[in-house]
Amino acid sequence: MSSENEPAGGGADDAPPEQLALIRETVRRAKTPRAKPRTWRGAALAKERPVARVLVDKGVLHLDRYFDYAVPEELDGEAQPGVRVRVRFGAGRHRVRDGRREGGGLIDGFLIERLAESDYSGPLAALAQVVSPERILDEELLGLVRAVADRYAGSVADVLQLAVPPRNARAEKRPSPQPLPPPAPPEPGSWTRYEQGAAFVTALAAGSAPRAVWNALPGPQWADELARAVTATLASGRGALVVLPDGRAVARVDAALTALLGEGRHAVLTADAGPEKRYAQWLAVRRGAVRAVVGTRAAMFAPVRDLGLVALWDDGDDSHSEPHAPQPHAREVLLLRAAQDRCAFLLGAWSCTVDAAQLVETGWARPLVAAREQVRAAAPLVRTVGDQDLARDEAARAARLPSLAWQVVRDGLRHGPVLVQVPRRGYVPRMACAACRTPARCRHCAGPLEGQESASALRCGWCGREEGDWHCPECGGFRLRAQVVGARRTAEELGRAFPAVPVRTSGREQVLDTVSQAPALVVSTPGAEPVAEGGYTAALLLDGWAMLGRPDLRAGEDALRRWLAAASLVRPQSAGGTVVAIAEPTLRPVQALVRWDPVGHAVRELGERAELGFPPVSRMAAVTGPPEAVAGFLRAVELPGEAEVLGPVPLPVTAEGRPRRVGAPPPGEHWERALVRVPPGRGAALAGALKTAQAARTARTARTARGSRGSEEAVWVRIDPPDIG
């Protein structure tokens, strides 16, 4: 090899002897790294309480218990209940040296308590390391985590991952601010619009624990009303926790609290804050420096000191349901906290879910509503356009919108922005044959063909393949029509109809927070509606059949909730606010929208579900997996005597390239789902039976994985599934 191809810097063999000697001496003098795992072989144990009971971070059900470890004397001071530790897990029974079990892998855990002696008769492995002396897990938080795990048939380790954010060393080293004294009790403000609103705020300030289901009036005042409830709770010397569905709602309540209390009295816990800032805020709450918390779903476990109020806004929103195991719902977690801490409870929304109606029906909570005169004064005028109206409307046959909708848009644009709610995003998400109305499907995966901005382009919504020469398999036709029109296509049509008016879109790609009061058309998908300064002059609720026609038990309830959320952003009827709903006016959710009566709709739904034995009157669990695995699980589980098994029934097959939902079968696999139903009061027994059976199954899987046989197929168990068809 020529000298040109030799390494430029040379190697270790080329280093001078004195340089190698210097390197060796430097290595000898280097300190042992702090994170180096230790076996503490032969080390002396702590003189008092030498046993540490540890919860290891292994989220499998058959290991959902505590394990005992020996506490070396060197770690005696730092190894206190509630700190993070590292331990060796899986040490062999026969690998014992100098009285210590050795081997196994290093995993994280939490030290639960210190004991004088262990229930285990054999030698113990030693704690490997105390990660941090910060005591972050107390008895109150541990009790809540255990209660959530038991209710949802999950493991404590899985719930702890949801409850405690990851450690950030820099945030942990910084001291938290000193706690501020309690503020003065606030004035009721707009709470006086409700029949018992002022009394509710007064009870919070006096240290009482009222429980209420709050049907909020339309308009932006809900954020200020929540802030006043929090301020009243702080005035009593207690803490408060508010959980909201998204960051936009958090920002509004954050601004309202800052206006009432100033800076430094509340913490904001959201995933958007970043790991360091979020952990610093969480530590400030844990240390008692901050007594009020506002945040999204993860804040439901916030360790607020002397908790006096838990509040939840819009419990019907899907974002309140945690997608990670064991998939708890924020409403149920806050109900557990209200019972555990004996604190006040407030469940508010513009709409009313059936679950909220049940809390009032059982007497657990009191209704917090306004008189009908106040509702009529705050709500916009709601008009409907049904199928018969569309059939008689010449404009509706030629265009997508009926004459009434066009007229309302024209009138509204003279005075401000107009909101248009479209239930589907995209351009033309669904296409069909123009002659026989047969849905257009992909020839490769049978997915729905979607229209694009280019008039001649068709693309599969599942696999993404383009279709250039589609023809109908039923009638042979080549012409297509829009079966469902998306938000982008709607914005394009409105832009052509009103060329002098700006058109703005808000949806999955870009969600707007606010829009100005200047005339504009705002096209939005449900849940992404921006707030208009001064309110919208009008709103169009398009394609109501698309939301009402979903094959789900909660389709009507969810459609009404989304309509009310959009209509609540419109000015009152006295200020000219008008809402036009394109939906059949005889349907119950549409009638509830016209009357602005979500509570009555929820009460009637609750009565029907009670007759049929559906949630929330009954407790239900879903068991999902391959057919043989589901059948074997149902044979093995010891269900309560009152349990009723519905199914199993096949689930839709997930197509290749389509996003997989939580608990859905892998692409191409055929899964089944069985529903297990029990009457009220037997939910704990059902969860316990399912958890025991699942723990036995995971234990068998772990044993067979170490042997020669293959492991068992997975089975998903979910308590209170949000969608049951």
ABEGO torsion letter per residue (X at the ends): XBAAABBAAEBAAABBAAAAAAAAAAAAABBBBAABBBAGBGBBBBABGABBBBBBBBABAAABBBBBBBBBAAAAAABBBGBBBBBBBGBBAABBBGGBBBEEBBBBBBBABBBABBABABBBBBBABBABABBABBAAAAAAAAAAAAAAGBBAAAAAAAABBBBBAAAAABBBBBBBBBBBBBBAEAAAABAAAAAAAAAAAAGBBBBBBBBBBBEAAAAAAAAAAAAAAAAAGBBBBBBBABAAAAAAAAAAAAAAAEBGABBBBBAAAEAAAAAAAAAAAAAGABABBBBBAAAAABBBBGBABBBBBGAABAAABBABOAGBBAAAAAAAAAAAAGBBBBBBBABBBAAAAAAAAAGABBBBBBBAAAAAAABBBBBBBBAAAAAABAAAAABABBAAAAAAAAAAAAAEBBBBBBABBEABABBBBAAAGBBBBBAAAGBBBBBBABAABBBBAAAGBBBABBBBAAAGBABBBBABBBAAAAAAAAAAABAABBBBBBBAABBBABBBABBBBBBBBBGABBBBBGEBABBBBBGAAAAAABBBAAAAAAAAAAAAAAAAABBBAAAGBBBBBBBBAABAAAAAAAAGBAAAAAAAAAAAAAAAGBOAABBBBBBBEBAAAAAAAAAABBBBAABBBBOBBBBBBBBBGBBBBBGBBBBGBBBBBBBBBBBBGAAAAAAAAAAAAAAAAAAAAAAAAABABBBBBBBBBBBGBABAX
